[in-house]
Amino acid sequence: MLDRFHRDRRRAQAGTTLVELLVSLTIMGLALVLIVGTLSTGLLNATLAKRNTAAQAVVQYEMDELAAQPFSGSPQSYSECFPTENPNAPVSAPYQASCPDVSYTLRADVAPTPGPSPSSQLWTITVMSVPTNVQVGSALQVIKVQR
């Protein structure tokens, strides 16, 4: 009879306790927080890298455009809007004006100033994030010389 009492008592204690359950839930919660934090940081880093790569491509495009244009005695400032999600060609916009459509996420503002000599011009290329109008990176200055 005594042996049967000890066996029933051990069987009653065979389950998990509330403390064990709370400890395991705490460990799983911490692991989940770390995983979600890592994924959100990675997503933010990927978004910033994509924007910066697109801004570099915009600057390179504008430098190529400036190099291809003939030297002008009366250059005009202009802006172009660029989409980053699809490979459409840029759309011209008035200088520092808003882009015509929400699908454009970057705007390049290109402005000339007189150069150090009469046969040179200093062009400034500024890339802006649309629609927030926040500058992406630093402005780039290029000297164009009449040949």
C-alpha positions in Angstrom: 0.0 0.0 0.0 2.8 2.4 0.9 4.6 1.6 -2.4 1.4 2.5 -4.3 1.2 5.8 -2.5 4.7 6.8 -3.6 4.0 5.7 -7.2 0.9 7.9 -7.4 2.7 10.8 -5.8 5.5 10.6 -8.5 3.0 10.4 -11.2 1.2 13.5 -9.9 4.5 15.4 -10.0 5.5 14.3 -13.5 4.1 17.5 -15.2 5.8 20.9 -15.7 5.5 23.5 -13.0 4.4 27.1 -13.5 7.9 28.4 -12.9 9.3 26.1 -15.7 6.6 27.3 -18.1 7.3 31.0 -17.3 11.0 30.5 -17.8 10.6 28.8 -21.1 8.1 31.4 -22.3 10.6 34.2 -21.3 13.4 32.5 -23.3 11.2 32.1 -26.3 10.0 35.7 -26.1 13.6 37.0 -25.9 14.6 34.9 -28.9 11.6 36.2 -30.9 12.5 39.8 -30.0 16.1 39.3 -31.2 14.9 37.7 -34.5 12.4 40.5 -35.2 15.0 43.2 -34.4 17.5 41.6 -36.7 15.0 41.3 -39.6 13.8 44.9 -39.2 17.4 46.2 -39.0 18.3 44.2 -42.1 15.3 45.6 -44.0 16.1 49.2 -43.1 19.7 48.7 -44.2 18.6 47.2 -47.5 16.2 50.1 -48.1 19.0 52.7 -47.4 21.5 50.8 -49.6 18.9 50.7 -52.4 18.3 54.5 -52.1 22.0 55.3 -52.0 22.7 53.1 -55.0 19.9 54.8 -56.9 21.2 58.3 -55.9 24.7 57.3 -57.2 23.2 56.2 -60.5 21.3 59.5 -60.8 24.5 61.5 -60.2 26.3 59.5 -62.8 23.4 59.9 -65.3 23.5 63.7 -64.8 27.2 63.8 -65.2 27.0 61.9 -68.5 24.2 64.3 -69.6 26.3 67.3 -68.9 29.3 65.9 -70.7 27.1 65.1 -73.8 25.6 68.6 -74.0 27.5 71.2 -76.0 28.9 74.2 -74.1 26.3 77.0 -73.9 26.9 80.6 -73.1 23.6 80.9 -71.3 23.0 77.6 -69.5 19.7 77.0 -67.7 19.0 75.2 -64.4 16.8 72.2 -64.6 15.4 69.2 -62.6 14.7 65.6 -63.5 12.6 63.1 -61.6 13.7 59.4 -61.4 11.8 56.3 -60.4 13.6 53.7 -58.4 11.1 50.9 -58.7 10.9 50.6 -62.5 13.3 51.4 -65.3 11.5 54.4 -66.8 13.4 57.2 -68.3 13.6 60.4 -66.2 11.0 63.1 -66.5 11.9 66.8 -66.8 10.5 69.1 -64.2 10.8 72.8 -63.5 13.9 73.6 -61.4 13.4 72.5 -57.8 9.7 71.8 -58.5 7.8 68.7 -57.3 7.7 65.6 -59.5 4.6 65.0 -61.6 3.8 61.5 -60.2 4.2 59.6 -56.9 6.1 56.8 -58.6 9.2 59.1 -58.8 11.3 58.9 -55.7 14.4 60.9 -56.5 14.9 64.3 -58.1 18.1 65.7 -59.5 18.5 69.5 -59.4 21.2 70.7 -61.8 22.3 74.3 -61.7 25.1 76.2 -63.4 27.2 79.0 -62.0 30.0 81.0 -63.7 33.3 79.2 -63.6 36.7 80.5 -62.7 37.2 81.6 -66.3 34.8 82.9 -69.1 35.2 79.6 -70.9 34.2 77.4 -68.0 31.0 76.7 -65.9 30.6 75.2 -62.5 27.6 72.8 -62.4 26.1 71.6 -59.1 24.1 68.4 -59.0 21.9 67.9 -55.9 19.8 64.7 -55.4 16.7 65.1 -53.4 14.4 62.4 -52.0 10.8 62.8 -53.1 8.2 63.7 -51.7 10.1 64.6 -48.5 12.5 67.0 -50.3 15.4 65.8 -48.2 18.9 66.0 -49.7 20.5 62.5 -50.3 24.2 62.7 -49.7 26.3 65.8 -50.6 25.9 68.0 -53.7 28.4 67.3 -56.4 30.1 70.1 -58.4 31.4 69.5 -61.9 33.4 72.0 -64.1 32.6 72.1 -67.8 35.1 73.8 -70.0 34.5 75.1 -73.6 36.8 73.4 -76.0 
